[in-house]
Amino acid sequence: MAAPDDVISYFPRDADFATLSEIVEAARAGLPSDVRDFLDGGAGREVTLRRNRQAFERWAYRPRIMTGIGAPDLATSFLGVPLGLPILTAPFGADGLFHPEGHCAVARANAAEGVASIVPEAGTHAVEAVAAAAPVAARIAQIHPMGRPANFAAMLRRIEDAGYGAVCVTVDCPTVGWREGTRHNRFDPDPAVLTGNYPVGGPVALDEVFGQLFTRTEPDWTWAELSERMAATRLPWMAKGVLTAEAASAAVDAGASAVLVSNHGGRQLDGAPAALEQLPEVAAAIAGRAQIALDSGIRSGTDVVTALALGADAVVIGRLAAYGLAAAGEAGVRRIHQLLRDEMHTVLTLLGAGSVRDLGPDFLQKVQP
Ligand SMILES: Cc1cc2nc3c(=O)[nH]c(=O)nc-3n(C[C@H](O)[C@H](O)[C@H](O)COP(=O)(O)O)c2cc1C
């Protein structure tokens, strides 16, 4: 039963991946086992990694039926970036481990599907290279608040000069989380996968910027310093890694235009609550003063809808995008977005929601998992 391309068919009709799980399995099957563990894994005993998934099962939908709504509208905007889908791809570093084109391929896939990239500072390709690969999609660049202020300021200027429209500051990573899996594997990737922005022999050495992450040096940045240093750019910025009302308010007071509710996909502080669990608390504290995104545990279009109903304006996908990249490069990431889009379309239709912007807590009720 063939259908035109713009109609979602119940009957998958080609050899392409028909489900997100097929993409994840293809990616996992093709990666060396230590790279697969690095991608899949979390910190400590992976309690937070598991919580991220369990949290979604504590919410059930309250569908509105016979509403007469037409096709649901999935478009929105975030940090001034127009989005065809309420989705951004996460700044996952070391992307060359999954595919040589890394975030350049992700950005091209995003441009084709109405998704925006958050491009990592610790990536395989420089921010300038990713922007050149897909200027429309590569709109947000991620940066770590650490190291010498002069280096930080120089990186901010590079982000501006490369045409990015916003900055994402990762505030939950003063040092790298205690990752049992990578320790057990003695995982020691080629540093080249991290040095896109700081090539060997360039003006700034990688250790000067990220040394603190790996040597466990005491963190020395505060909200006040971050605020002062971000005042040097005219670009709006988002604080990534907010889990509490206190942190959300501090971020907004420091000048953030958005917060990303995130526990880094369970890769940083094991024992932290699920990001989804914290979303209502953060949304209440923000009270409309900034936009809100959520990551950590998004694995389906249904999950996206739940996060938006709980107060997120958009979601960020980390591992899902990386699996797409590992499975089939640019085409794999595109397929991830297409399947998320089609599933969201179905879920919104069944839920009786006309637009992603109409979603709210009225569409949900708490249940025992
Ligand atoms: C392989 C990998 C590398 C990552 N590198 C970074 C990074 O350099 N900076 C950062 O802020 N977050 C990093 N993250 C975290 C993601 O940006 C994001 O918060 C997380 O993947 C979201 O959870 P999810 O994977 O369940 O979607 C990384 C995640 C993965 C899986």
The ligand as a MOL file (V3000), in Angstrom:
LIG
                    3D

  0  0  0     0  0            999 V3000
M  V30 BEGIN CTAB
M  V30 COUNTS 31 33 0 0 0
M  V30 BEGIN ATOM
M  V30 1 C 29.2990 10.5180 23.5240 0
M  V30 2 C 28.7900 11.7220 24.2310 0
M  V30 3 C 29.5990 12.8510 24.3660 0
M  V30 4 C 29.1240 13.9870 25.0220 0
M  V30 5 N 29.9180 15.1070 25.0940 0
M  V30 6 C 29.4300 16.2420 25.6590 0
M  V30 7 C 30.2060 17.4410 25.6680 0
M  V30 8 O 31.3420 17.4860 25.1940 0
M  V30 9 N 29.6580 18.5460 26.2480 0
M  V30 10 C 28.3950 18.5290 26.7760 0
M  V30 11 O 27.9220 19.5550 27.2830 0
M  V30 12 N 27.6330 17.4030 26.7550 0
M  V30 13 C 28.1170 16.2670 26.2230 0
M  V30 14 N 27.3470 15.1410 26.2060 0
M  V30 15 C 25.9910 15.1580 26.7900 0
M  V30 16 C 24.9510 15.5180 25.7310 0
M  V30 17 O 25.1450 16.8400 25.2830 0
M  V30 18 C 23.5170 15.3930 26.2800 0
M  V30 19 O 23.3790 16.1680 27.4530 0
M  V30 20 C 23.1000 13.9630 26.5810 0
M  V30 21 O 23.6100 13.0730 25.6160 0
M  V30 22 C 21.5760 13.8890 26.5930 0
M  V30 23 O 21.1020 12.6500 26.9850 0
M  V30 24 P 20.6740 11.4830 25.9540 0
M  V30 25 O 21.9430 10.9190 25.4160 0
M  V30 26 O 19.9380 10.5250 26.8170 0
M  V30 27 O 19.8300 12.1010 24.8630 0
M  V30 28 C 27.8110 13.9920 25.5740 0
M  V30 29 C 26.9970 12.8490 25.4230 0
M  V30 30 C 27.4640 11.7320 24.7720 0
M  V30 31 C 26.5480 10.5510 24.6130 0
M  V30 END ATOM
M  V30 BEGIN BOND
M  V30 1 1 1 2
M  V30 2 1 2 3
M  V30 3 2 2 30
M  V30 4 2 3 4
M  V30 5 1 4 5
M  V30 6 1 4 28
M  V30 7 2 5 6
M  V30 8 1 6 7
M  V30 9 1 6 13
M  V30 10 2 7 8
M  V30 11 1 7 9
M  V30 12 1 9 10
M  V30 13 2 10 11
M  V30 14 1 10 12
M  V30 15 2 12 13
M  V30 16 1 13 14
M  V30 17 1 14 15
M  V30 18 1 14 28
M  V30 19 1 15 16
M  V30 20 1 16 17
M  V30 21 1 16 18
M  V30 22 1 18 19
M  V30 23 1 18 20
M  V30 24 1 20 21
M  V30 25 1 20 22
M  V30 26 1 22 23
M  V30 27 1 23 24
M  V30 28 2 24 25
M  V30 29 1 24 26
M  V30 30 1 24 27
M  V30 31 2 28 29
M  V30 32 1 29 30
M  V30 33 1 30 31
M  V30 END BOND
M  V30 END CTAB
M  END
